[in-house]
Each structure stands twice: as structure tokens, then as C-alpha cells.
Amino acid sequence: MGLITGLLTLPLAPVRGVAWVADKLVAVAEEQFYDVDAIYAELRELAADLDEGRISEEEFDRAEDVLLQRLQDATARNRST
């Protein structure tokens, strides 16, 4: 980047910095959301909640469907990378 370009785009530096931070936050959030081990842990916790009567069968089924879809998406995502 030349001196003139650097000076002219200097006011945009905070915007570029915020965009970079946002990109990093999205990447970390996606990594955590699609972590297979974390999904399995959530499934175990969900089963324990059902066994101990903290949730109903309907709540279990709905939450399990969501977690199994996440697991399927995570597995497909991991295969593609």
C-alpha cells in the first residue's frame, strides 16, 4: 500500500478492524457450534435430564432432533474441510 493510499484510507482503519474482529468471532462461534464432542456432551446431558425427570419426552424429542441435526451438519462440515 502506498503512502497516499494509506493516508486516504486511514479513516477506514477502525471499520476494517471491527470487520476483522467480527470475522474472528464468527469463526470461533461456528467452531464451537459444530464441535462434535460438545454435541455428544449435550446429548448425554439431555438424556440425563430425561432420566431424572427434569424434562418431558416431548421436550427430549424436540431437543434431540435439533442436536442430531447439528451433529449431522457438523459431520458433513468436518468432511468437507
mmCIF file of the N, C-alpha and C atoms, coordinates in Angstrom:
data_MODEL
# 
_entry.id   MODEL 
# 
loop_
_atom_site.group_PDB 
_atom_site.id 
_atom_site.type_symbol 
_atom_site.label_atom_id 
_atom_site.label_alt_id 
_atom_site.label_comp_id 
_atom_site.label_asym_id 
_atom_site.label_entity_id 
_atom_site.label_seq_id 
_atom_site.pdbx_PDB_ins_code 
_atom_site.Cartn_x 
_atom_site.Cartn_y 
_atom_site.Cartn_z 
_atom_site.occupancy 
_atom_site.B_iso_or_equiv 
_atom_site.pdbx_formal_charge 
_atom_site.auth_seq_id 
_atom_site.auth_comp_id 
_atom_site.auth_asym_id 
_atom_site.auth_atom_id 
_atom_site.pdbx_PDB_model_num 
ATOM 1   N N  . MET A 1 1  ? 0.857   -1.155  0.000  1.00 0.00 ? 1  MET A N  1 
ATOM 2   C CA . MET A 1 1  ? 0.000   0.000   0.000  1.00 0.00 ? 1  MET A CA 1 
ATOM 3   C C  . MET A 1 1  ? 0.910   1.227   0.000  1.00 0.00 ? 1  MET A C  1 
ATOM 4   N N  . GLY A 1 2  ? 0.620   2.121   -0.883 1.00 0.00 ? 2  GLY A N  1 
ATOM 5   C CA . GLY A 1 2  ? 1.425   3.332   -0.991 1.00 0.00 ? 2  GLY A CA 1 
ATOM 6   C C  . GLY A 1 2  ? 1.103   4.324   0.108  1.00 0.00 ? 2  GLY A C  1 
ATOM 7   N N  . LEU A 1 3  ? 1.941   5.318   0.207  1.00 0.00 ? 3  LEU A N  1 
ATOM 8   C CA . LEU A 1 3  ? 1.776   6.336   1.240  1.00 0.00 ? 3  LEU A CA 1 
ATOM 9   C C  . LEU A 1 3  ? 0.465   7.094   1.067  1.00 0.00 ? 3  LEU A C  1 
ATOM 10  N N  . ILE A 1 4  ? 0.169   7.486   -0.171 1.00 0.00 ? 4  ILE A N  1 
ATOM 11  C CA . ILE A 1 4  ? -1.064  8.247   -0.432 1.00 0.00 ? 4  ILE A CA 1 
ATOM 12  C C  . ILE A 1 4  ? -2.287  7.379   -0.148 1.00 0.00 ? 4  ILE A C  1 
ATOM 13  N N  . THR A 1 5  ? -2.271  6.157   -0.619 1.00 0.00 ? 5  THR A N  1 
ATOM 14  C CA . THR A 1 5  ? -3.405  5.251   -0.377 1.00 0.00 ? 5  THR A CA 1 
ATOM 15  C C  . THR A 1 5  ? -3.572  5.016   1.118  1.00 0.00 ? 5  THR A C  1 
ATOM 16  N N  . GLY A 1 6  ? -2.465  4.820   1.805  1.00 0.00 ? 6  GLY A N  1 
ATOM 17  C CA . GLY A 1 6  ? -2.519  4.624   3.252  1.00 0.00 ? 6  GLY A CA 1 
ATOM 18  C C  . GLY A 1 6  ? -3.127  5.798   3.974  1.00 0.00 ? 6  GLY A C  1 
ATOM 19  N N  . LEU A 1 7  ? -2.754  6.995   3.577  1.00 0.00 ? 7  LEU A N  1 
ATOM 20  C CA . LEU A 1 7  ? -3.297  8.196   4.204  1.00 0.00 ? 7  LEU A CA 1 
ATOM 21  C C  . LEU A 1 7  ? -4.778  8.393   3.882  1.00 0.00 ? 7  LEU A C  1 
ATOM 22  N N  . LEU A 1 8  ? -5.143  8.101   2.635  1.00 0.00 ? 8  LEU A N  1 
ATOM 23  C CA . LEU A 1 8  ? -6.534  8.293   2.238  1.00 0.00 ? 8  LEU A CA 1 
ATOM 24  C C  . LEU A 1 8  ? -7.470  7.265   2.880  1.00 0.00 ? 8  LEU A C  1 
ATOM 25  N N  . THR A 1 9  ? -6.975  6.067   3.111  1.00 0.00 ? 9  THR A N  1 
ATOM 26  C CA . THR A 1 9  ? -7.834  5.024   3.696  1.00 0.00 ? 9  THR A CA 1 
ATOM 27  C C  . THR A 1 9  ? -7.687  4.917   5.211  1.00 0.00 ? 9  THR A C  1 
ATOM 28  N N  . LEU A 1 10 ? -6.879  5.763   5.807  1.00 0.00 ? 10 LEU A N  1 
ATOM 29  C CA . LEU A 1 10 ? -6.682  5.730   7.254  1.00 0.00 ? 10 LEU A CA 1 
ATOM 30  C C  . LEU A 1 10 ? -7.992  5.870   8.044  1.00 0.00 ? 10 LEU A C  1 
ATOM 31  N N  . PRO A 1 11 ? -8.916  6.728   7.622  1.00 0.00 ? 11 PRO A N  1 
ATOM 32  C CA . PRO A 1 11 ? -10.176 6.821   8.379  1.00 0.00 ? 11 PRO A CA 1 
ATOM 33  C C  . PRO A 1 11 ? -10.983 5.516   8.374  1.00 0.00 ? 11 PRO A C  1 
ATOM 34  N N  . LEU A 1 12 ? -10.710 4.625   7.425  1.00 0.00 ? 12 LEU A N  1 
ATOM 35  C CA . LEU A 1 12 ? -11.432 3.353   7.365  1.00 0.00 ? 12 LEU A CA 1 
ATOM 36  C C  . LEU A 1 12 ? -10.799 2.270   8.238  1.00 0.00 ? 12 LEU A C  1 
ATOM 37  N N  . ALA A 1 13 ? -9.657  2.537   8.833  1.00 0.00 ? 13 ALA A N  1 
ATOM 38  C CA . ALA A 1 13 ? -8.960  1.536   9.633  1.00 0.00 ? 13 ALA A CA 1 
ATOM 39  C C  . ALA A 1 13 ? -9.828  0.975   10.766 1.00 0.00 ? 13 ALA A C  1 
ATOM 40  N N  . PRO A 1 14 ? -10.551 1.796   11.515 1.00 0.00 ? 14 PRO A N  1 
ATOM 41  C CA . PRO A 1 14 ? -11.405 1.222   12.569 1.00 0.00 ? 14 PRO A CA 1 
ATOM 42  C C  . PRO A 1 14 ? -12.472 0.276   12.018 1.00 0.00 ? 14 PRO A C  1 
ATOM 43  N N  . VAL A 1 15 ? -13.011 0.599   10.860 1.00 0.00 ? 15 VAL A N  1 
ATOM 44  C CA . VAL A 1 15 ? -14.028 -0.256  10.243 1.00 0.00 ? 15 VAL A CA 1 
ATOM 45  C C  . VAL A 1 15 ? -13.411 -1.595  9.855  1.00 0.00 ? 15 VAL A C  1 
ATOM 46  N N  . ARG A 1 16 ? -12.228 -1.560  9.263  1.00 0.00 ? 16 ARG A N  1 
ATOM 47  C CA . ARG A 1 16 ? -11.550 -2.808  8.897  1.00 0.00 ? 16 ARG A CA 1 
ATOM 48  C C  . ARG A 1 16 ? -11.230 -3.621  10.140 1.00 0.00 ? 16 ARG A C  1 
ATOM 49  N N  . GLY A 1 17 ? -10.834 -2.953  11.217 1.00 0.00 ? 17 GLY A N  1 
ATOM 50  C CA . GLY A 1 17 ? -10.537 -3.650  12.471 1.00 0.00 ? 17 GLY A CA 1 
ATOM 51  C C  . GLY A 1 17 ? -11.769 -4.321  13.052 1.00 0.00 ? 17 GLY A C  1 
ATOM 52  N N  . VAL A 1 18 ? -12.888 -3.628  13.044 1.00 0.00 ? 18 VAL A N  1 
ATOM 53  C CA . VAL A 1 18 ? -14.138 -4.191  13.553 1.00 0.00 ? 18 VAL A CA 1 
ATOM 54  C C  . VAL A 1 18 ? -14.572 -5.370  12.686 1.00 0.00 ? 18 VAL A C  1 
ATOM 55  N N  . ALA A 1 19 ? -14.428 -5.244  11.376 1.00 0.00 ? 19 ALA A N  1 
ATOM 56  C CA . ALA A 1 19 ? -14.791 -6.342  10.476 1.00 0.00 ? 19 ALA A CA 1 
ATOM 57  C C  . ALA A 1 19 ? -13.913 -7.562  10.736 1.00 0.00 ? 19 ALA A C  1 
ATOM 58  N N  . TRP A 1 20 ? -12.623 -7.345  10.988 1.00 0.00 ? 20 TRP A N  1 
ATOM 59  C CA . TRP A 1 20 ? -11.721 -8.457  11.263 1.00 0.00 ? 20 TRP A CA 1 
ATOM 60  C C  . TRP A 1 20 ? -12.125 -9.165  12.554 1.00 0.00 ? 20 TRP A C  1 
ATOM 61  N N  . VAL A 1 21 ? -12.423 -8.383  13.591 1.00 0.00 ? 21 VAL A N  1 
ATOM 62  C CA . VAL A 1 21 ? -12.843 -8.964  14.873 1.00 0.00 ? 21 VAL A CA 1 
ATOM 63  C C  . VAL A 1 21 ? -14.146 -9.741  14.695 1.00 0.00 ? 21 VAL A C  1 
ATOM 64  N N  . ALA A 1 22 ? -15.084 -9.186  13.952 1.00 0.00 ? 22 ALA A N  1 
ATOM 65  C CA . ALA A 1 22 ? -16.355 -9.868  13.707 1.00 0.00 ? 22 ALA A CA 1 
ATOM 66  C C  . ALA A 1 22 ? -16.132 -11.189 12.989 1.00 0.00 ? 22 ALA A C  1 
ATOM 67  N N  . ASP A 1 23 ? -15.255 -11.200 11.988 1.00 0.00 ? 23 ASP A N  1 
ATOM 68  C CA . ASP A 1 23 ? -14.946 -12.440 11.279 1.00 0.00 ? 23 ASP A CA 1 
ATOM 69  C C  . ASP A 1 23 ? -14.359 -13.485 12.218 1.00 0.00 ? 23 ASP A C  1 
ATOM 70  N N  . LYS A 1 24 ? -13.469 -13.068 13.103 1.00 0.00 ? 24 LYS A N  1 
ATOM 71  C CA . LYS A 1 24 ? -12.859 -13.996 14.061 1.00 0.00 ? 24 LYS A CA 1 
ATOM 72  C C  . LYS A 1 24 ? -13.910 -14.540 15.038 1.00 0.00 ? 24 LYS A C  1 
ATOM 73  N N  . LEU A 1 25 ? -14.810 -13.678 15.506 1.00 0.00 ? 25 LEU A N  1 
ATOM 74  C CA . LEU A 1 25 ? -15.861 -14.119 16.424 1.00 0.00 ? 25 LEU A CA 1 
ATOM 75  C C  . LEU A 1 25 ? -16.782 -15.138 15.758 1.00 0.00 ? 25 LEU A C  1 
ATOM 76  N N  . VAL A 1 26 ? -17.134 -14.897 14.515 1.00 0.00 ? 26 VAL A N  1 
ATOM 77  C CA . VAL A 1 26 ? -17.978 -15.832 13.776 1.00 0.00 ? 26 VAL A CA 1 
ATOM 78  C C  . VAL A 1 26 ? -17.268 -17.171 13.627 1.00 0.00 ? 26 VAL A C  1 
ATOM 79  N N  . ALA A 1 27 ? -15.989 -17.149 13.306 1.00 0.00 ? 27 ALA A N  1 
ATOM 80  C CA . ALA A 1 27 ? -15.228 -18.387 13.132 1.00 0.00 ? 27 ALA A CA 1 
ATOM 81  C C  . ALA A 1 27 ? -15.183 -19.195 14.427 1.00 0.00 ? 27 ALA A C  1 
ATOM 82  N N  . VAL A 1 28 ? -14.942 -18.521 15.544 1.00 0.00 ? 28 VAL A N  1 
ATOM 83  C CA . VAL A 1 28 ? -14.895 -19.214 16.835 1.00 0.00 ? 28 VAL A CA 1 
ATOM 84  C C  . VAL A 1 28 ? -16.277 -19.765 17.206 1.00 0.00 ? 28 VAL A C  1 
ATOM 85  N N  . ALA A 1 29 ? -17.303 -18.980 16.981 1.00 0.00 ? 29 ALA A N  1 
ATOM 86  C CA . ALA A 1 29 ? -18.662 -19.426 17.299 1.00 0.00 ? 29 ALA A CA 1 
ATOM 87  C C  . ALA A 1 29 ? -19.042 -20.646 16.466 1.00 0.00 ? 29 ALA A C  1 
ATOM 88  N N  . GLU A 1 30 ? -18.714 -20.636 15.171 1.00 0.00 ? 30 GLU A N  1 
ATOM 89  C CA . GLU A 1 30 ? -19.014 -21.783 14.322 1.00 0.00 ? 30 GLU A CA 1 
ATOM 90  C C  . GLU A 1 30 ? -18.225 -23.016 14.763 1.00 0.00 ? 30 GLU A C  1 
ATOM 91  N N  . GLU A 1 31 ? -16.976 -22.810 15.140 1.00 0.00 ? 31 GLU A N  1 
ATOM 92  C CA . GLU A 1 31 ? -16.150 -23.924 15.599 1.00 0.00 ? 31 GLU A CA 1 
ATOM 93  C C  . GLU A 1 31 ? -16.760 -24.574 16.838 1.00 0.00 ? 31 GLU A C  1 
ATOM 94  N N  . GLN A 1 32 ? -17.226 -23.763 17.766 1.00 0.00 ? 32 GLN A N  1 
ATOM 95  C CA . GLN A 1 32 ? -17.844 -24.292 18.981 1.00 0.00 ? 32 GLN A CA 1 
ATOM 96  C C  . GLN A 1 32 ? -19.204 -24.925 18.695 1.00 0.00 ? 32 GLN A C  1 
ATOM 97  N N  . PHE A 1 33 ? -19.978 -24.309 17.819 1.00 0.00 ? 33 PHE A N  1 
ATOM 98  C CA . PHE A 1 33 ? -21.313 -24.814 17.498 1.00 0.00 ? 33 PHE A CA 1 
ATOM 99  C C  . PHE A 1 33 ? -21.237 -26.171 16.826 1.00 0.00 ? 33 PHE A C  1 
ATOM 100 N N  . TYR A 1 34 ? -20.234 -26.371 15.961 1.00 0.00 ? 34 TYR A N  1 
ATOM 101 C CA . TYR A 1 34 ? -20.092 -27.615 15.216 1.00 0.00 ? 34 TYR A CA 1 
ATOM 102 C C  . TYR A 1 34 ? -19.088 -28.580 15.828 1.00 0.00 ? 34 TYR A C  1 
ATOM 103 N N  . ASP A 1 35 ? -18.738 -28.404 17.099 1.00 0.00 ? 35 ASP A N  1 
ATOM 104 C CA . ASP A 1 35 ? -17.820 -29.306 17.788 1.00 0.00 ? 35 ASP A CA 1 
ATOM 105 C C  . ASP A 1 35 ? -18.567 -30.592 18.126 1.00 0.00 ? 35 ASP A C  1 
ATOM 106 N N  . VAL A 1 36 ? -18.150 -31.692 17.498 1.00 0.00 ? 36 VAL A N  1 
ATOM 107 C CA . VAL A 1 36 ? -18.828 -32.975 17.648 1.00 0.00 ? 36 VAL A CA 1 
ATOM 108 C C  . VAL A 1 36 ? -18.816 -33.434 19.106 1.00 0.00 ? 36 VAL A C  1 
ATOM 109 N N  . ASP A 1 37 ? -17.696 -33.282 19.789 1.00 0.00 ? 37 ASP A N  1 
ATOM 110 C CA . ASP A 1 37 ? -17.617 -33.696 21.190 1.00 0.00 ? 37 ASP A CA 1 
ATOM 111 C C  . ASP A 1 37 ? -18.595 -32.914 22.062 1.00 0.00 ? 37 ASP A C  1 
ATOM 112 N N  . ALA A 1 38 ? -18.729 -31.631 21.799 1.00 0.00 ? 38 ALA A N  1 
ATOM 113 C CA . ALA A 1 38 ? -19.667 -30.807 22.566 1.00 0.00 ? 38 ALA A CA 1 
ATOM 114 C C  . ALA A 1 38 ? -21.114 -31.232 22.304 1.00 0.00 ? 38 ALA A C  1 
ATOM 115 N N  . ILE A 1 39 ? -21.402 -31.597 21.071 1.00 0.00 ? 39 ILE A N  1 
ATOM 116 C CA . ILE A 1 39 ? -22.766 -32.042 20.741 1.00 0.00 ? 39 ILE A CA 1 
ATOM 117 C C  . ILE A 1 39 ? -23.082 -33.348 21.460 1.00 0.00 ? 39 ILE A C  1 
ATOM 118 N N  . TYR A 1 40 ? -22.117 -34.280 21.457 1.00 0.00 ? 40 TYR A N  1 
ATOM 119 C CA . TYR A 1 40 ? -22.324 -35.531 22.198 1.00 0.00 ? 40 TYR A CA 1 
ATOM 120 C C  . TYR A 1 40 ? -22.526 -35.267 23.685 1.00 0.00 ? 40 TYR A C  1 
ATOM 121 N N  . ALA A 1 41 ? -21.782 -34.324 24.242 1.00 0.00 ? 41 ALA A N  1 
ATOM 122 C CA . ALA A 1 41 ? -21.943 -33.981 25.654 1.00 0.00 ? 41 ALA A CA 1 
ATOM 123 C C  . ALA A 1 41 ? -23.346 -33.427 25.912 1.00 0.00 ? 41 ALA A C  1 
ATOM 124 N N  . GLU A 1 42 ? -23.836 -32.604 25.004 1.00 0.00 ? 42 GLU A N  1 
ATOM 125 C CA . GLU A 1 42 ? -25.194 -32.061 25.151 1.00 0.00 ? 42 GLU A CA 1 
ATOM 126 C C  . GLU A 1 42 ? -26.234 -33.173 25.063 1.00 0.00 ? 42 GLU A C  1 
ATOM 127 N N  . LEU A 1 43 ? -26.003 -34.161 24.186 1.00 0.00 ? 43 LEU A N  1 
ATOM 128 C CA . LEU A 1 43 ? -26.929 -35.291 24.085 1.00 0.00 ? 43 LEU A CA 1 
ATOM 129 C C  . LEU A 1 43 ? -26.932 -36.109 25.378 1.00 0.00 ? 43 LEU A C  1 
ATOM 130 N N  . ARG A 1 44 ? -25.758 -36.326 25.971 1.00 0.00 ? 44 ARG A N  1 
ATOM 131 C CA . ARG A 1 44 ? -25.691 -37.058 27.240 1.00 0.00 ? 44 ARG A CA 1 
ATOM 132 C C  . ARG A 1 44 ? -26.409 -36.290 28.353 1.00 0.00 ? 44 ARG A C  1 
ATOM 133 N N  . GLU A 1 45 ? -26.206 -34.985 28.383 1.00 0.00 ? 45 GLU A N  1 
ATOM 134 C CA . GLU A 1 45 ? -26.870 -34.156 29.388 1.00 0.00 ? 45 GLU A CA 1 
ATOM 135 C C  . GLU A 1 45 ? -28.385 -34.171 29.200 1.00 0.00 ? 45 GLU A C  1 
ATOM 136 N N  . LEU A 1 46 ? -28.813 -34.158 27.958 1.00 0.00 ? 46 LEU A N  1 
ATOM 137 C CA . LEU A 1 46 ? -30.238 -34.205 27.650 1.00 0.00 ? 46 LEU A CA 1 
ATOM 138 C C  . LEU A 1 46 ? -30.843 -35.524 28.114 1.00 0.00 ? 46 LEU A C  1 
ATOM 139 N N  . ALA A 1 47 ? -30.137 -36.633 27.875 1.00 0.00 ? 47 ALA A N  1 
ATOM 140 C CA . ALA A 1 47 ? -30.621 -37.939 28.316 1.00 0.00 ? 47 ALA A CA 1 
ATOM 141 C C  . ALA A 1 47 ? -30.690 -38.001 29.842 1.00 0.00 ? 47 ALA A C  1 
ATOM 142 N N  . ALA A 1 48 ? -29.709 -37.418 30.501 1.00 0.00 ? 48 ALA A N  1 
ATOM 143 C CA . ALA A 1 48 ? -29.722 -37.384 31.968 1.00 0.00 ? 48 ALA A CA 1 
ATOM 144 C C  . ALA A 1 48 ? -30.900 -36.560 32.480 1.00 0.00 ? 48 ALA A C  1 
ATOM 145 N N  . ASP A 1 49 ? -31.188 -35.455 31.819 1.00 0.00 ? 49 ASP A N  1 
ATOM 146 C CA . ASP A 1 49 ? -32.341 -34.632 32.200 1.00 0.00 ? 49 ASP A CA 1 
ATOM 147 C C  . ASP A 1 49 ? -33.641 -35.422 32.078 1.00 0.00 ? 49 ASP A C  1 
ATOM 148 N N  . LEU A 1 50 ? -33.754 -36.214 31.021 1.00 0.00 ? 50 LEU A N  1 
ATOM 149 C CA . LEU A 1 50 ? -34.940 -37.036 30.835 1.00 0.00 ? 50 LEU A CA 1 
ATOM 150 C C  . LEU A 1 50 ? -35.019 -38.109 31.919 1.00 0.00 ? 50 LEU A C  1 
ATOM 151 N N  . ASP A 1 51 ? -33.907 -38.783 32.168 1.00 0.00 ? 51 ASP A N  1 
ATOM 152 C CA . ASP A 1 51 ? -33.877 -39.846 33.177 1.00 0.00 ? 51 ASP A CA 1 
ATOM 153 C C  . ASP A 1 51 ? -34.239 -39.330 34.567 1.00 0.00 ? 51 ASP A C  1 
ATOM 154 N N  . GLU A 1 52 ? -33.823 -38.118 34.878 1.00 0.00 ? 52 GLU A N  1 
ATOM 155 C CA . GLU A 1 52 ? -34.085 -37.553 36.203 1.00 0.00 ? 52 GLU A CA 1 
ATOM 156 C C  . GLU A 1 52 ? -35.406 -36.785 36.272 1.00 0.00 ? 52 GLU A C  1 
ATOM 157 N N  . GLY A 1 53 ? -36.145 -36.778 35.178 1.00 0.00 ? 53 GLY A N  1 
ATOM 158 C CA . GLY A 1 53 ? -37.468 -36.178 35.173 1.00 0.00 ? 53 GLY A CA 1 
ATOM 159 C C  . GLY A 1 53 ? -37.499 -34.666 35.079 1.00 0.00 ? 53 GLY A C  1 
ATOM 160 N N  . ARG A 1 54 ? -36.381 -34.057 34.698 1.00 0.00 ? 54 ARG A N  1 
ATOM 161 C CA . ARG A 1 54 ? -36.359 -32.599 34.585 1.00 0.00 ? 54 ARG A CA 1 
ATOM 162 C C  . ARG A 1 54 ? -37.019 -32.109 33.296 1.00 0.00 ? 54 ARG A C  1 
ATOM 163 N N  . ILE A 1 55 ? -37.130 -33.000 32.306 1.00 0.00 ? 55 ILE A N  1 
ATOM 164 C CA . ILE A 1 55 ? -37.803 -32.637 31.055 1.00 0.00 ? 55 ILE A CA 1 
ATOM 165 C C  . ILE A 1 55 ? -38.747 -33.773 30.667 1.00 0.00 ? 55 ILE A C  1 
ATOM 166 N N  . SER A 1 56 ? -39.725 -33.451 29.837 1.00 0.00 ? 56 SER A N  1 
ATOM 167 C CA . SER A 1 56 ? -40.683 -34.456 29.373 1.00 0.00 ? 56 SER A CA 1 
ATOM 168 C C  . SER A 1 56 ? -40.151 -35.149 28.121 1.00 0.00 ? 56 SER A C  1 
ATOM 169 N N  . GLU A 1 57 ? -40.839 -36.207 27.729 1.00 0.00 ? 57 GLU A N  1 
ATOM 170 C CA . GLU A 1 57 ? -40.473 -36.937 26.499 1.00 0.00 ? 57 GLU A CA 1 
ATOM 171 C C  . GLU A 1 57 ? -40.549 -36.013 25.279 1.00 0.00 ? 57 GLU A C  1 
ATOM 172 N N  . GLU A 1 58 ? -41.586 -35.168 25.249 1.00 0.00 ? 58 GLU A N  1 
ATOM 173 C CA . GLU A 1 58 ? -41.744 -34.243 24.113 1.00 0.00 ? 58 GLU A CA 1 
ATOM 174 C C  . GLU A 1 58 ? -40.576 -33.277 24.031 1.00 0.00 ? 58 GLU A C  1 
ATOM 175 N N  . GLU A 1 59 ? -40.204 -32.703 25.172 1.00 0.00 ? 59 GLU A N  1 
ATOM 176 C CA . GLU A 1 59 ? -39.068 -31.782 25.191 1.00 0.00 ? 59 GLU A CA 1 
ATOM 177 C C  . GLU A 1 59 ? -37.786 -32.499 24.775 1.00 0.00 ? 59 GLU A C  1 
ATOM 178 N N  . PHE A 1 60 ? -37.629 -33.720 25.258 1.00 0.00 ? 60 PHE A N  1 
ATOM 179 C CA . PHE A 1 60 ? -36.463 -34.515 24.890 1.00 0.00 ? 60 PHE A CA 1 
ATOM 180 C C  . PHE A 1 60 ? -36.420 -34.749 23.384 1.00 0.00 ? 60 PHE A C  1 
ATOM 181 N N  . ASP A 1 61 ? -37.549 -35.161 22.818 1.00 0.00 ? 61 ASP A N  1 
ATOM 182 C CA . ASP A 1 61 ? -37.604 -35.448 21.378 1.00 0.00 ? 61 ASP A CA 1 
ATOM 183 C C  . ASP A 1 61 ? -37.267 -34.220 20.545 1.00 0.00 ? 61 ASP A C  1 
ATOM 184 N N  . ARG A 1 62 ? -37.828 -33.072 20.923 1.00 0.00 ? 62 ARG A N  1 
ATOM 185 C CA . ARG A 1 62 ? -37.558 -31.840 20.173 1.00 0.00 ? 62 ARG A CA 1 
ATOM 186 C C  . ARG A 1 62 ? -36.079 -31.463 20.262 1.00 0.00 ? 62 ARG A C  1 
ATOM 187 N N  . ALA A 1 63 ? -35.541 -31.477 21.471 1.00 0.00 ? 63 ALA A N  1 
ATOM 188 C CA . ALA A 1 63 ? -34.138 -31.101 21.658 1.00 0.00 ? 63 ALA A CA 1 
ATOM 189 C C  . ALA A 1 63 ? -33.205 -32.105 21.004 1.00 0.00 ? 63 ALA A C  1 
ATOM 190 N N  . GLU A 1 64 ? -33.554 -33.380 21.080 1.00 0.00 ? 64 GLU A N  1 
ATOM 191 C CA . GLU A 1 64 ? -32.726 -34.414 20.459 1.00 0.00 ? 64 GLU A CA 1 
ATOM 192 C C  . GLU A 1 64 ? -32.688 -34.232 18.946 1.00 0.00 ? 64 GLU A C  1 
ATOM 193 N N  . ASP A 1 65 ? -33.833 -33.931 18.349 1.00 0.00 ? 65 ASP A N  1 
ATOM 194 C CA . ASP A 1 65 ? -33.872 -33.701 16.901 1.00 0.00 ? 65 ASP A CA 1 
ATOM 195 C C  . ASP A 1 65 ? -32.941 -32.561 16.499 1.00 0.00 ? 65 ASP A C  1 
ATOM 196 N N  . VAL A 1 66 ? -32.960 -31.485 17.274 1.00 0.00 ? 66 VAL A N  1 
ATOM 197 C CA . VAL A 1 66 ? -32.098 -30.333 16.985 1.00 0.00 ? 66 VAL A CA 1 
ATOM 198 C C  . VAL A 1 66 ? -30.622 -30.729 17.100 1.00 0.00 ? 66 VAL A C  1 
ATOM 199 N N  . LEU A 1 67 ? -30.288 -31.443 18.160 1.00 0.00 ? 67 LEU A N  1 
ATOM 200 C CA . LEU A 1 67 ? -28.892 -31.843 18.374 1.00 0.00 ? 67 LEU A CA 1 
ATOM 201 C C  . LEU A 1 67 ? -28.425 -32.843 17.320 1.00 0.00 ? 67 LEU A C  1 
ATOM 202 N N  . LEU A 1 68 ? -29.298 -33.768 16.942 1.00 0.00 ? 68 LEU A N  1 
ATOM 203 C CA . LEU A 1 68 ? -28.911 -34.733 15.909 1.00 0.00 ? 68 LEU A CA 1 
ATOM 204 C C  . LEU A 1 68 ? -28.710 -34.056 14.554 1.00 0.00 ? 68 LEU A C  1 
ATOM 205 N N  . GLN A 1 69 ? -29.513 -33.035 14.267 1.00 0.00 ? 69 GLN A N  1 
ATOM 206 C CA . GLN A 1 69 ? -29.314 -32.274 13.034 1.00 0.00 ? 69 GLN A CA 1 
ATOM 207 C C  . GLN A 1 69 ? -27.987 -31.531 13.077 1.00 0.00 ? 69 GLN A C  1 
ATOM 208 N N  . ARG A 1 70 ? -27.675 -30.928 14.229 1.00 0.00 ? 70 ARG A N  1 
ATOM 209 C CA . ARG A 1 70 ? -26.376 -30.256 14.394 1.00 0.00 ? 70 ARG A CA 1 
ATOM 210 C C  . ARG A 1 70 ? -25.227 -31.238 14.218 1.00 0.00 ? 70 ARG A C  1 
ATOM 211 N N  . LEU A 1 71 ? -25.390 -32.439 14.763 1.00 0.00 ? 71 LEU A N  1 
ATOM 212 C CA . LEU A 1 71 ? -24.354 -33.459 14.642 1.00 0.00 ? 71 LEU A CA 1 
ATOM 213 C C  . LEU A 1 71 ? -24.167 -33.856 13.181 1.00 0.00 ? 71 LEU A C  1 
ATOM 214 N N  . GLN A 1 72 ? -25.254 -34.017 12.477 1.00 0.00 ? 72 GLN A N  1 
ATOM 215 C CA . GLN A 1 72 ? -25.181 -34.348 11.052 1.00 0.00 ? 72 GLN A CA 1 
ATOM 216 C C  . GLN A 1 72 ? -24.500 -33.219 10.278 1.00 0.00 ? 72 GLN A C  1 
ATOM 217 N N  . ASP A 1 73 ? -24.867 -31.996 10.556 1.00 0.00 ? 73 ASP A N  1 
ATOM 218 C CA . ASP A 1 73 ? -24.256 -30.842 9.892  1.00 0.00 ? 73 ASP A CA 1 
ATOM 219 C C  . ASP A 1 73 ? -22.767 -30.744 10.220 1.00 0.00 ? 73 ASP A C  1 
ATOM 220 N N  . ALA A 1 74 ? -22.427 -30.995 11.486 1.00 0.00 ? 74 ALA A N  1 
ATOM 221 C CA . ALA A 1 74 ? -21.029 -30.922 11.909 1.00 0.00 ? 74 ALA A CA 1 
ATOM 222 C C  . ALA A 1 74 ? -20.196 -32.000 11.218 1.00 0.00 ? 74 ALA A C  1 
ATOM 223 N N  . THR A 1 75 ? -20.748 -33.194 11.105 1.00 0.00 ? 75 THR A N  1 
ATOM 224 C CA . THR A 1 75 ? -20.026 -34.278 10.456 1.00 0.00 ? 75 THR A CA 1 
ATOM 225 C C  . THR A 1 75 ? -19.808 -33.970 8.990  1.00 0.00 ? 75 THR A C  1 
ATOM 226 N N  . ALA A 1 76 ? -20.835 -33.441 8.326  1.00 0.00 ? 76 ALA A N  1 
ATOM 227 C CA . ALA A 1 76 ? -20.693 -33.069 6.915  1.00 0.00 ? 76 ALA A CA 1 
ATOM 228 C C  . ALA A 1 76 ? -19.689 -31.927 6.749  1.00 0.00 ? 76 ALA A C  1 
ATOM 229 N N  . ARG A 1 77 ? -19.737 -30.983 7.656  1.00 0.00 ? 77 ARG A N  1 
ATOM 230 C CA . ARG A 1 77 ? -18.815 -29.829 7.604  1.00 0.00 ? 77 ARG A CA 1 
ATOM 231 C C  . ARG A 1 77 ? -17.367 -30.281 7.806  1.00 0.00 ? 77 ARG A C  1 
ATOM 232 N N  . ASN A 1 78 ? -17.153 -31.202 8.745  1.00 0.00 ? 78 ASN A N  1 
ATOM 233 C CA . ASN A 1 78 ? -15.809 -31.701 9.006  1.00 0.00 ? 78 ASN A CA 1 
ATOM 234 C C  . ASN A 1 78 ? -15.257 -32.506 7.829  1.00 0.00 ? 78 ASN A C  1 
ATOM 235 N N  . ARG A 1 79 ? -16.136 -33.203 7.127  1.00 0.00 ? 79 ARG A N  1 
ATOM 236 C CA . ARG A 1 79 ? -15.701 -33.971 5.953  1.00 0.00 ? 79 ARG A CA 1 
ATOM 237 C C  . ARG A 1 79 ? -15.269 -33.052 4.801  1.00 0.00 ? 79 ARG A C  1 
ATOM 238 N N  . SER A 1 80 ? -15.949 -31.910 4.692  1.00 0.00 ? 80 SER A N  1 
ATOM 239 C CA . SER A 1 80 ? -15.673 -31.010 3.571  1.00 0.00 ? 80 SER A CA 1 
ATOM 240 C C  . SER A 1 80 ? -14.414 -30.170 3.790  1.00 0.00 ? 80 SER A C  1 
ATOM 241 N N  . THR A 1 81 ? -13.932 -30.098 5.027  1.00 0.00 ? 81 THR A N  1 
ATOM 242 C CA . THR A 1 81 ? -12.731 -29.284 5.282  1.00 0.00 ? 81 THR A CA 1 
ATOM 243 C C  . THR A 1 81 ? -11.480 -30.101 5.343  1.00 0.00 ? 81 THR A C  1 
# 
